[in-house]
């Protein structure tokens, strides 16, 4: 019988560590730029807090996406990945939800 790989070995295989480090570095850079540049343009402090909150909320989402859509060099060699009908339905639902929320937030919200 083959052994099941450990959780941390699976994270490494799916490149979740790399995504976490890249996200943390880019998030840190965005926070630094926001805290330095926003006062110069007289942007209120709540905007910096909003950016930090978005980065914090987006971190676990990025990790889940990195886990779900594992991309290893073996799989990116040009062969097509097969998506099961269940995953396809989930992806369509995720796309619909993200487009709907983008339309909602993009619309004029003045009362």
C-alpha positions, 0 to 999 in steps of 0.5 A, a space after each residue: 500500500 502506498 502511504 498518504 503524503 503528510 499535510 505539509 508535504 501536500 502543501 509543498 507539492 501544490 506550491 501553497 507555500 510559494 503563494 503564501 510567501 508571494 502574497 505576504 510580500 506583495 501585501 506588505 509592499 501594498 500596505 507600505 506604499 499606502 501608508 506612505 503615499 495616501 497622506 500625501 494625496 490627503 486620502 483618509 486613514 480609513 482607506 489604509 485600513 480598508 486596504 489592510 482589511 482586504 489583504 487580510 481577508 484575501 490571504 486565506 482565499 488566495 491559499 484556498 485558490 492555490 490549493 484548488 488550482 494546483 499548478 506544478 511544472 508537470 501539469 503546465 507542460 502543455 497538456 490540457 487539464 480535465 475538469 470534472 463536471 462538479 468542479 466546472 459547476 463550482 467554477 461557473 458559480 464562482 465566476 457568476 458570484 464574482 461578476 455579480 459582486 463586481 457589478 454591485 460595487 461598481 454601480 452608483 451607491 449614492 442614496 
